Amino acid sequence: MRYSTRDYFLYFSVRFLEKVFAVFPLGLALFLGKAVGLLGYFFDRKHKRVAYRNLRIAFASEKSPSELKAILKKIYLNLGMNLIEVLIIPRIDKDYLDKYIKIQGEQFIEEAAKEGKGIIFISTHFGNWEILFATAGILGYPVYLFADEQRKSLLLDNFLNRMRKMKGLKVLKAGSDLRRLLRILREKKMVGMIVDHGIKEGVFVDFFGRKTRTPTIAIRLALRLNIPVVPAYIHRCKGPNHEFVILPSLKLKRTGVLNQDIALNLGRVNSIVENYIRKYPSQYHWFYKRFKYSRGRNILVLCDDKTGHLRQSEALVKLIENTAKQRQLEIKTKLVRVDFKNKPDSFKELQSYFADIVISCGSSLAPVNLVISSENQAKSIVIMRPGFLSTKSFDLVIMPKHDNPPQRENIVVTEGALNLINEEYLKVQISSLKAQGVNVDKKIVVGLLLGGDTKNFKLSLNLLRPIISQIKLFLENYDAQILITTSRRSSSEVEGLIKEEFNNYSRCKLLVIASEKNIPEAVGGILGLSNIVVVSPESISMISEAVTAGRHIVVLEPQEGLGKRHKRFLEYFTSKGYIYLVRSYEIADVLKKIAGETPTILKLSDNQRVKVAIEKLL
């Protein structure tokens, strides 16, 4: 077999270090190991990122970032000492064990041996697992180590196996010695296995709250051959001192269905592993991408005080959930209202949740999104232009056309605002309204969605009065009915006028005054039950929802107060035929035209555009 230059370099470097540390006092050797670990902590950016992300997944809800970084530093120090101990394995003998290795629970191996069967001895990449198996060999247990081959460096793999054999271990190569493995277990011998590799194959079971692929071979063999499984781990107490902990044999549970039995017992194994990792988190080898093949995805939604922003974020979450469902992914979502001034614990709340995806809407939350997604190494999604920040800083930017978005791979351009509206959503909202006694029985039903005042726009009574009188005239002439809702932004004057005009009006089948009694399903139900919807002009989100519902949409043209981007939005929707933008004196003519001609309805397809981008992101 031919080896690469890199292989030779690594091999001879390790052999040289083995010779050097063979003559060093143990204390000095471990001190140098800690120094090597410290260098790794400062300069090994790649693996440090992997380890920190894994720590965040496991402990974000329990430990602060500063605590996790302290653990991360200890991980590197332990790793440095572990590497040195592997090099000095030839020095480890019975006297070394008596001096430095405290063994607890040895009786559990003896109890398992009394069953007169083979034994599967399982551990994980925890503490110095090479010392663990070497200790078992030195104690005289007939252990066959079932180990993966180090394919990236076969010479180093041979060196490591030589070290193992020096301590009485026999090595079986995973993937090529399966028949021999079965024979050895049937011969009532002991096989050691590491059972925590992050792999593409395996069964999804819980590990730190995530469905994570876990190797099945140990439990599969134990169930098939009806042999005991003995868990064990080793942890560093201080310096060269270790405690080797052997746990009671796992009493396998059986349901009669093999796949269920495997998943059930693997879950119990992961629970045992998780318990000792929680005790000594700095001793686990967090550098493996243990959660890479996990089904879990956590979404963090950053919220401000704007309802339209929240509804767009909720719509995006719904799209992600639908896409994830097709891929059998499990989605957990947390909404956090970010208000550092009035809610001092906001940042702490953000830090205590690990997120795979961070979502924000609007420019004010974009910087927070960037900070939190960086902390979690998460995918960052921002809706709307992210203010002064570059769109290149985010994994996905969903920007409406009226924001004049640049052309980039990570930008999806929408025509309007994202929303939750689809046929299924409308049916649910209609059912909810009908359950509350709302019924319409006329061919034509008009919905009236009234917003309210914004920073520069005022929904005035002068605008509303002529509109109301024309709508009422239309209802009478066409034997139609009307459904109305105001919003929390509607002024008391507007609410007073609406109540005065429609409170006892026989053709009004629903009147929601949001400040008095808001009904969550009012907007969706009205959109579902109406043929024609009249909308006030100040809310891009509300107009987008109405257009997505696939109804004839009439938008009141504002006299003043709306900004340039808002005007671009209205002009674009009008040019595309999505809405009728009308002055107050034109509304009667437009309603008559719609009722008489029933023109073609055009719907937004923004959700489909975004869905394609989400599929790539997941």
C-alpha positions in Angstrom: 0.0 0.0 0.0 1.3 3.4 -0.9 1.1 6.2 1.6 1.0 10.0 1.0 3.7 12.4 1.9 1.3 13.9 4.5 0.8 10.4 6.0 4.5 9.9 6.3 5.0 13.3 7.8 2.3 12.9 10.5 3.5 9.4 11.3 7.1 10.2 11.8 6.2 13.4 13.7 4.1 11.4 16.1 6.8 8.7 16.5 9.3 11.4 17.3 7.1 13.0 19.9 6.5 9.5 21.4 10.2 9.1 21.9 10.6 12.6 23.4 7.7 12.3 25.9 8.9 8.8 26.9 11.7 10.4 28.9 9.8 13.4 30.2 8.4 13.4 33.7 4.7 12.8 33.7 3.9 16.2 35.2 6.0 18.1 32.7 4.6 16.1 29.8 1.0 16.9 30.8 1.9 20.6 31.4 3.2 20.7 27.8 0.0 19.0 26.7 -2.0 21.8 28.3 0.2 24.3 26.5 -0.5 22.6 23.2 -4.3 22.6 24.1 -4.1 26.3 24.9 -2.5 27.0 21.5 -5.3 25.1 19.9 -7.9 27.2 21.8 -6.4 30.4 20.4 -5.6 29.3 16.8 -7.8 26.3 15.9 -10.7 28.4 14.6 -12.4 25.6 12.6 -12.8 23.0 15.3 -13.4 25.7 17.9 -16.5 26.8 16.0 -17.8 23.3 15.7 -17.3 22.6 19.4 -18.9 25.9 20.5 -21.9 25.4 18.3 -22.4 21.9 19.8 -22.1 23.4 23.3 -24.8 26.0 22.4 -27.1 23.2 21.2 -26.7 21.3 24.4 -26.5 24.0 27.0 -27.8 27.4 25.7 -30.8 27.2 28.0 -28.7 26.5 31.1 -25.4 28.3 30.6 -24.4 31.7 29.5 -22.0 32.3 26.5 -19.2 33.2 29.0 -19.7 29.9 30.9 -19.7 28.0 27.6 -16.5 29.7 26.5 -14.9 28.8 29.8 -15.9 25.1 29.2 -14.6 25.3 25.6 -11.1 26.4 26.9 -11.1 23.5 29.4 -12.0 21.1 26.5 -8.8 22.2 24.7 -6.7 21.8 27.8 -8.1 18.3 28.3 -7.5 17.5 24.7 -3.9 18.5 24.9 -3.4 16.2 27.9 -5.3 13.4 26.2 -2.9 13.5 23.2 0.1 13.3 25.5 -1.3 10.4 27.4 -1.9 8.5 24.1 1.8 9.0 23.3 2.8 7.6 26.7 0.5 4.6 26.7 3.6 2.3 26.6 4.4 3.6 30.1 1.0 2.7 31.5 1.0 -0.5 33.5 -0.6 -1.9 36.6 1.4 0.3 38.9 0.4 3.4 36.9 -3.3 2.3 37.2 -2.9 1.9 41.0 -1.4 5.4 41.3 -3.5 7.4 38.9 -6.7 5.5 37.8 -9.5 5.0 40.3 -11.8 2.3 39.2 -15.5 2.3 40.2 -18.1 -0.3 39.5 -15.9 -3.2 38.4 -18.4 -5.6 39.9 -20.8 -4.8 37.1 -18.5 -6.5 34.6 -18.3 -9.5 36.8 -22.1 -9.6 37.1 -22.4 -9.5 33.3 -19.8 -12.2 32.9 -21.8 -14.5 35.2 -24.5 -14.6 32.6 -22.2 -16.8 30.5 -22.5 -14.8 27.4 -20.5 -12.3 25.4 -20.4 -8.7 26.7 -20.7 -5.4 24.7 -18.7 -2.8 26.6 -19.7 0.7 25.4 -18.3 4.1 25.8 -18.1 7.4 24.0 -15.6 10.1 23.0 -15.4 11.2 26.6 -12.4 11.8 28.8 -9.5 9.9 27.5 -11.3 6.9 25.9 -8.0 5.4 24.8 -6.9 5.2 28.5 -10.3 3.6 29.3 -9.8 0.7 26.9 -6.1 0.4 27.7 -7.1 0.1 31.4 -9.5 -2.7 30.6 -6.8 -4.5 28.7 -4.2 -4.1 31.5 -6.8 -5.5 34.0 -6.9 -8.6 32.0 -10.3 -8.4 30.4 -10.4 -10.1 27.0 -11.5 -7.0 25.1 -11.8 -6.8 21.3 -11.9 -3.2 20.4 -14.3 -2.6 17.5 -12.8 0.6 16.0 -13.2 2.8 12.9 -10.2 3.0 10.7 -8.5 6.4 10.5 -8.8 6.7 6.7 -7.2 10.1 6.5 -3.9 8.7 8.0 -3.5 4.9 7.7 0.0 5.0 9.2 -1.3 6.8 12.3 -4.1 4.2 12.4 -1.5 1.4 12.5 0.5 3.3 15.2 -2.6 3.7 17.3 -3.6 0.0 16.9 0.0 -1.0 17.9 -0.4 1.0 21.1 -3.7 -0.7 21.8 -2.3 -4.2 21.2 0.5 -3.4 23.6 -2.0 -3.2 26.4 -3.7 -6.5 25.6 -6.5 -5.2 23.3 -7.3 -6.9 20.1 -8.6 -4.7 17.3 -11.5 -5.3 15.0 -12.0 -3.0 12.1 -15.5 -1.6 11.8 -17.0 -2.4 8.4 -14.7 -5.3 7.5 -14.7 -7.6 10.5 -18.5 -8.0 11.2 -18.5 -11.8 10.8 -15.6 -12.1 13.1 -17.3 -9.7 15.6 -20.4 -12.0 15.7 -18.2 -15.1 16.2 -16.3 -13.4 19.1 -19.5 -12.5 20.9 -20.9 -16.0 20.5 -17.6 -17.2 22.0 -18.6 -15.3 25.1 -15.8 -12.7 24.8 -16.0 -8.9 25.4 -16.2 -6.3 22.6 -15.6 -2.6 23.3 -17.3 0.0 21.2 -17.6 3.8 20.9 -21.3 4.6 20.3 -21.5 8.3 19.6 -20.2 8.9 16.1 -22.3 11.4 14.1 -23.2 9.3 11.1 -25.5 9.4 8.1 -26.9 6.0 8.9 -28.5 5.2 12.3 -31.7 5.8 14.2 -33.0 9.2 15.2 -33.2 9.3 19.0 -33.1 12.2 21.6 -29.8 13.6 22.5 -29.8 16.9 24.4 -33.4 17.4 23.3 -32.7 16.8 19.6 -33.5 13.8 17.4 -30.0 12.9 16.4 -28.8 9.9 14.3 -27.1 7.4 16.6 -25.2 4.2 15.6 -27.3 1.1 16.1 -24.7 -1.7 15.9 -24.2 -2.2 19.7 -27.9 -2.4 20.6 -28.8 -4.3 17.4 -26.2 -7.0 18.3 -27.3 -7.1 22.0 -30.9 -7.7 21.0 -30.0 -10.3 18.4 -27.7 -12.3 20.6 -29.4 -11.5 23.9 -26.2 -10.4 25.6 -25.5 -7.7 28.2 -24.5 -4.1 27.4 -22.2 -2.5 30.0 -21.7 1.3 29.7 -18.6 3.0 31.0 -16.8 6.3 30.9 -13.6 7.8 32.2 -13.1 11.4 33.4 -10.1 13.4 34.4 -10.1 14.4 38.1 -6.9 16.5 38.1 -3.7 16.2 36.1 -2.9 12.5 35.5 -5.6 11.3 37.9 -8.7 9.7 36.3 -11.8 8.0 37.5 -12.9 5.0 35.4 -16.7 4.5 36.0 -18.4 1.3 35.0 -22.2 1.4 35.2 -24.7 -1.3 35.7 -25.6 -3.5 32.7 -28.3 -2.1 30.6 -31.4 -4.2 31.0 -32.7 -4.3 27.4 -36.4 -3.6 26.9 -38.3 -5.5 24.2 -41.6 -4.6 22.5 -41.5 -7.4 19.9 -40.8 -5.0 17.1 -37.1 -4.8 16.3 -36.9 -1.2 15.1 -38.9 0.0 18.1 -36.7 -2.0 20.4 -33.5 -0.5 18.8 -34.8 3.1 19.1 -36.1 2.5 22.7 -32.8 1.1 24.0 -30.7 3.6 22.0 -32.7 6.4 23.7 -31.7 4.9 27.1 -28.1 4.8 26.1 -28.1 8.4 25.0 -29.8 9.3 28.2 -26.9 7.7 30.2 -24.3 9.4 28.0 -26.1 12.8 28.4 -26.1 12.4 32.2 -22.4 12.0 32.5 -21.7 14.7 29.9 -23.8 17.1 32.0 -21.7 16.3 35.1 -18.4 16.9 33.2 -19.2 18.9 30.1 -15.5 19.9 29.4 -14.5 16.3 29.1 -16.6 15.4 26.1 -15.1 15.5 22.6 -17.4 18.2 21.2 -15.3 18.6 18.0 -17.4 15.9 16.3 -20.4 17.2 14.3 -22.6 15.2 16.6 -25.8 17.1 15.6 -25.0 17.3 11.9 -27.5 14.6 11.0 -30.2 15.8 13.4 -33.8 16.2 12.5 -34.2 19.2 14.8 -34.3 22.8 13.6 -34.8 25.7 16.1 -36.2 29.0 14.8 -35.8 32.2 16.7 -38.1 35.0 15.6 -37.1 38.5 16.6 -40.2 40.8 17.1 -40.6 44.5 17.5 -43.9 46.3 18.3 -45.2 46.3 14.7 -48.0 43.8 13.9 -47.3 43.8 10.2 -43.7 42.7 10.8 -44.8 39.9 13.1 -47.3 38.6 10.6 -44.7 38.5 7.9 -42.3 36.6 10.2 -45.1 34.2 11.1 -45.8 33.6 7.4 -42.1 32.8 6.8 -42.1 30.4 9.7 -45.2 28.7 8.3 -43.4 28.3 4.9 -40.4 26.8 6.7 -42.5 24.4 8.7 -44.3 23.2 5.5 -41.0 22.6 3.7 -39.4 21.0 6.8 -42.4 18.6 7.1 -41.7 17.3 3.6 -38.1 16.5 4.7 -39.2 15.0 8.0 -37.6 17.7 10.0 -38.8 18.8 13.4 -39.3 22.6 13.9 -39.3 24.4 17.2 -40.1 28.1 17.1 -39.5 30.8 19.8 -40.7 34.4 19.4 -38.8 37.0 21.4 -39.9 40.6 21.7 -36.8 42.7 21.5 -37.0 45.8 23.6 -33.7 46.5 25.3 -35.0 49.8 26.8 -38.2 48.5 28.5 -37.3 44.9 28.7 -33.8 44.6 30.2 -33.8 40.8 30.0 -34.3 40.7 26.3 -30.7 40.0 25.4 -30.4 37.3 28.1 -33.5 35.7 26.7 -32.0 35.7 23.2 -28.8 34.2 24.5 -30.6 31.4 26.3 -32.0 29.9 23.1 -30.0 28.0 20.5 -31.2 28.8 17.0 -30.5 27.2 13.7 -32.4 30.0 11.9 -32.8 33.6 13.1 -35.6 35.6 11.5 -36.3 39.3 11.8 -38.4 41.8 9.9 -37.5 45.5 9.4 -34.3 47.4 9.6 -34.3 48.0 13.4 -33.9 44.3 14.2 -31.4 43.4 11.5 -28.3 44.2 13.6 -29.7 42.0 16.5 -30.3 39.2 13.9 -26.7 39.5 12.8 -25.3 39.3 16.4 -27.5 36.4 17.4 -27.0 34.3 14.2 -23.3 34.8 14.5 -23.3 33.6 18.2 -25.2 30.4 17.1 -23.6 30.0 13.7 -27.2 30.1 12.5 -28.7 30.9 9.1 -29.9 34.5 9.2 -33.0 35.6 7.4 -34.1 39.2 7.2 -37.4 40.4 5.7 -37.3 43.9 4.1 -34.2 46.0 3.6 -31.8 45.6 6.6 -31.2 49.4 7.0 -27.6 50.4 6.9 -26.3 46.8 6.9 -25.2 45.1 3.7 -27.5 42.5 2.3 -24.4 40.4 1.8 -24.2 39.9 5.6 -27.3 37.7 5.7 -27.9 34.2 4.3 -31.3 35.2 2.9 -32.9 38.6 2.4 -36.6 38.7 1.5 -37.2 42.2 0.1 -40.2 43.7 -1.6 -39.9 45.2 -5.0 -40.8 48.7 -3.7 -37.6 48.7 -1.6 -35.6 48.7 -4.9 -33.6 45.5 -4.0 -30.2 44.8 -5.6 -29.7 41.7 -7.7 -27.9 39.1 -5.6 -28.1 35.3 -5.1 -29.2 35.6 -1.5 -32.0 38.1 -2.2 -35.6 37.0 -3.0 -37.7 39.8 -4.4 -41.4 39.8 -3.5 -44.2 41.9 -4.9 -45.8 42.5 -1.6 -45.5 41.5 2.0 -45.3 37.9 3.1 -48.5 36.7 4.8 -50.3 33.6 6.1 -53.1 33.7 3.6 -54.0 30.6 1.6 -57.1 28.6 0.9 -56.7 26.3 4.0 -56.1 29.3 6.2 -59.2 31.1 4.9 -61.3 28.0 5.5 -60.2 27.8 9.1 -60.9 31.5 9.7 -64.3 31.2 8.0 -65.3 28.2 10.2 -64.2 30.1 13.3 -66.4 33.1 12.4 -69.4 31.0 11.6 -69.0 29.2 15.0 -69.4 32.7 16.5 -72.7 33.2 14.7 -71.5 35.1 11.7 -73.4 34.1 8.5 -73.8 35.7 5.1 -76.5 34.7 2.7 -76.2 37.2 -0.2 -74.5 36.8 -3.5 -72.3 39.9 -3.0 -70.5 40.4 0.3 -68.2 43.4 0.9 -65.4 43.4 3.4 -64.2 46.6 4.9 -60.7 46.5 6.5 -59.8 49.8 8.2 -56.4 50.5 9.6 -55.5 53.7 11.3 -53.0 56.5 11.8 -49.3 56.1 11.1 -46.4 58.6 11.6 -47.3 60.7 8.6 -50.7 59.4 7.6 -54.1 60.1 9.2 -57.3 58.2 8.3 -59.6 61.2 8.5 -63.3 61.4 8.9 -63.4 63.6 5.8 -62.1 60.7 3.8 -64.3 58.1 5.4 -67.7 59.8 5.4 -68.3 60.0 1.6 -66.9 56.4 1.2 -69.3 55.0 3.8 -72.3 56.7 2.2 -71.3 55.3 -1.2 -70.7 51.8 0.2 -74.1 51.8 1.9 -75.8 53.0 -1.3 -74.1 50.1 -3.2 -75.2 47.6 -0.6 -78.8 48.7 -1.0 -78.8 48.8 -4.8 -77.2 45.3 -5.1 -78.8 43.6 -2.1 -75.4 43.0 -0.6 -74.0 42.5 2.9 -70.9 43.9 4.6 -68.3 42.6 7.2 -66.2 45.2 9.0 -63.2 45.3 11.2 -61.1 48.2 12.5 -57.5 47.7 13.8 -55.7 48.6 17.0 -54.3 51.7 15.2 -57.8 53.0 14.4 -58.6 56.3 16.1 -61.4 56.7 18.5 -63.0 59.2 16.1 -63.0 56.6 13.3 -64.3 53.9 15.6 -67.1 56.2 16.7 -68.1 57.0 13.1 -68.1 53.3 12.2 -70.3 52.3 15.2 -72.7 55.2 14.4 -73.1 54.1 10.8 -73.1 50.3 11.1 -74.0 49.3 14.6 -77.6 48.7 13.9 -77.4 48.4 10.2 -79.2 45.3 9.0 -76.8 44.5 6.1 -73.8 44.6 8.5 -73.2 41.0 9.5 -70.0 41.5 11.5 -68.7 44.7 13.2 -65.4 44.3 15.0 -64.1 47.4 17.0 -60.5 46.2 17.7 -60.0 48.4 20.7 -63.1 47.0 22.4 -63.1 43.4 21.4 -60.6 42.2 18.8 -61.3 38.9 17.1 -58.1 37.2 15.9 -59.8 35.6 12.9 -61.6 38.7 11.8 -59.4 39.7 8.9 -59.0 36.1 7.6 -62.7 35.4 8.0 -63.7 38.6 6.2 -61.3 37.9 3.4 -62.7 34.4 3.0 -66.4 35.4 3.1 -66.2 38.5 0.9 -66.2 38.9 -2.9 -65.1 42.5 -2.7 -62.7 43.9 -0.1 -62.2 47.7 0.6 -59.0 48.4 2.3 -57.5 51.6 3.8 -54.2 52.5 2.2 -51.6 52.8 5.0 -50.8 49.1 5.6 -48.7 47.2 3.0 -49.2 44.0 5.0 -53.0 44.3 5.0 -53.2 45.1 1.3 -50.9 42.2 0.5 -53.0 39.8 2.6 -56.1 40.9 0.8 -54.6 40.5 -2.7 -53.2 37.0 -1.7 -56.7 36.0 -0.8 -57.8 36.3 -4.4 -60.6 38.8 -4.1 -61.5 42.1 -5.9 -59.5 44.6 -3.9 -60.4 48.3 -3.7 -57.8 50.5 -2.0 -58.6 54.0 -0.9 -56.2 56.5 -2.5 -54.6 58.7 0.2 -54.6 62.4 -0.2 -51.3 62.8 1.6 -49.0 61.3 4.2 -47.6 58.2 2.6 -43.9 58.0 1.7 -42.3 57.4 -1.7 -41.8 53.6 -1.2 -45.4 53.2 -0.1 -46.6 55.1 -3.1 -44.4 52.9 -5.4 -46.0 49.9 -3.8 -49.6 51.2 -4.5 -48.7 52.3 -8.1 -47.1 48.9 -8.8 -50.0 46.9 -7.5 -52.4 49.1 -9.5 -50.3 48.7 -12.7 -50.3 44.9 -12.3 -54.1 44.8 -11.8 -54.0 43.5 -8.3 -55.9 46.4 -6.8 -58.2 49.3 -7.8 -56.7 52.5 -6.3 -59.7 54.9 -6.0 -60.5 58.4 -4.8 -63.3 58.7 -2.4 -65.8 60.0 -5.0 -65.0 57.1 -7.4 -65.7 54.2 -5.1 -69.4 53.7 -6.1 -68.5 53.5 -9.8 -65.7 51.0 -9.1 -67.9 48.8 -6.9 -70.6 48.8 -9.6 -68.1 47.9 -12.3 -66.8 44.9 -10.3 -70.3 43.7 -9.5 -71.4 44.0 -13.1 -68.4 42.8 -15.0 -66.7 40.5 -12.5 -63.2 41.1 -13.9 -60.4 38.5 -13.7 -58.8 38.3 -10.3 -55.0 38.3 -10.0 -53.3 36.8 -7.0 -49.8 37.2 -5.5 -47.3 34.3 -5.8 -44.7 35.6 -3.3 -44.9 32.5 -1.1 -43.8 30.2 -3.9 -40.7 32.4 -4.6 -39.7 32.3 -1.0 -40.4 28.6 -0.7 -37.8 27.8 -3.4 -35.2 29.8 -1.4 -36.1 28.1 1.8 -35.6 24.6 0.3 -32.0 25.6 -0.6 -31.4 27.0 2.8 -32.6 23.9 4.7 
